[in-house]
Amino acid sequence: MHGPAKQIDVEQTSGSGASVGAAVDAAAAALINARLDRLPMGWPIWRLVLMVALGAWFEIYDVFFTAYIGPGLRSGIFTTSTVNFFGFTGLGAFVAAMFAGLFVGTLVFGQLADRFGRRAVFTGALLWYTAAAVLLACQHTAEWIIFFRFLTGIGAGAEIVTIDSYTTELVPANSRGRSFAFLQAIQFSAVPTVALVAWYFVPTAPLGIDGWRWVVWIGCAGAVAVWFIRLGLPESPRWLAQRGRIAEADAIVSRLEREIVARTGSLLPEPEPQPPVVQEAEVSFAELWRSRYRGRTIMMLVFNFFQSIGYYGFASWVPTLLIAKGINVTHSLLYSFVIAIANPIGPLLSMTFAERIERKWIVVGSATSMAIIGLIFSRQEDAALIVALGVAMALASNCLTFSYRAYQAELFPTRMRSRAIGAVYSISRISAMFSGFLIAFCLRDFGVTGVFALIAGSMAIVVATIGIFGPRTNGLKLETVSA
């Protein structure tokens, strides 16, 4: 019914030359989307997702070195806990500064991708947070380290939003879940890498320079190299088409079609008819609160607020939580590395069921698993069991992450996708920012058990929010989901 109804709307606009031109652009944009959705998920598309993931690898490296250089920062610069809740000498302030920057990056700068394009924003964001990280590692006071940590967060936040929009728009409807799982598998291989690098460098001082500084600089060097690789990425055809730049979108899709036909030796199926694409040059935040999207906006705001407490409450504090259980710094970093290996493995395993199980139920199942595993983890003393449960926690948390990133990007239309993702995702940065202080105080007053009770409670709210209110999205065209 959507096709004929929309077609009538287009025909009704044909009373003037301008209206006819707009109708033609809307139909042409719909054809671009249809051509993308009928493509098989072959190497030409996987290659583009891989190129996106390589840049995102360093963004994840940057976000997660918070946990692994934490023990090094506690040596003369930061303390584990503070007397005042908002103390700037505590490690919690360093964690909070990153998330404060991520909040600004996702909310303020993420929307730029809707106006200037996905490619321009994630390419510039990579350089932004790399430069800020280089300067961060040159600082010697808590205040300046916090300031530059805030700046790195801005760049990383803008890139996270744009990458999710780009990936969602690039791949066909029946492969979005697998694509996000693959993207995250590549991205999160950075976690065991940074854990291994930190295990080697943090307890030492090569050339008389603190080991944690080397951890930061090593990531920056690789990010610059990948920036050049990323220059070969095309713009999102869906975004170009929605902006009325049909010829550019057509050129990109035509190239993908030729590459796929050349590789498979088979002709592509005819594109399925799709409703014309609404052409809007400007989109405001107010649209998120209109009746069409208000419910989804509120649902994802609640979800993101609580999921980040659960996710980063574990991920950003693994070595510190292990130390609190009586494990020394060196062994804590070694065990953290073993746990971190699960981060890319989880999404790779998830590729086998990402399109078979409805996305919302993957989110619900992952959050439930995190709550249960975390509570069991908090009660253990045996090192082998601690590591095994830590691995299970990492598997569940990364299954949660890839599925909700795909899910929230699907819920909103192309014309406002980055703005919407940034708006709902930004609230998670506020909660993660405060969770740094909250977990530091929970750890001091209630121990590791108190920390995981907080995580379990947060995951329970996540389960209820998505399980009750979340729509289904698997295999549906983006235009159908957003409608």
Buried (B, 14 or more C-beta within 10 A) or exposed (E): EEEEEBBEEBEEBEEEEEBEBBBBBBBBBBBBBBBBBBBBBBEBBBEBBBBBBBBBBBBBBBBBBBBBBBBBBBBEBBBBBBEEEEBBBBBBBBBBBBBBBBBBBBBBBBBBBBBEBBBBBBBBBBEBBBBBBBBBBEBEEBEEBBBBBBBBBBBBBBBBBBBBBBBBBBBBBBBBBBBBBBBBBBBBBBBBBBBBBBBBBBBEBEEEEBBBBBBBBBBBEBBBEBBEEBEEBBBBBBBBBBBBBBEBBBEBBEEBBEBBBEEEEEEEEEBEEBBBBBBEEEBEBEBBEEEEBEEBBBBBBBBBBBBBBBBBBBBBBBBBBBBBBEBEBEBBBBBBBBBBBBBBBBBBBBBEEBBEBBBBBBBBBBBBBBBBBBBEBBEBEEBEEBBBBBBBBBBBBBBBBBBBBBBBBBBBBBBBBBBBBBBBBBBBBBBBBBBBBBBBBBBEEEBBEBBBBBBBEBBBBBBBBBBEBBBEBBBBBBBBBBE
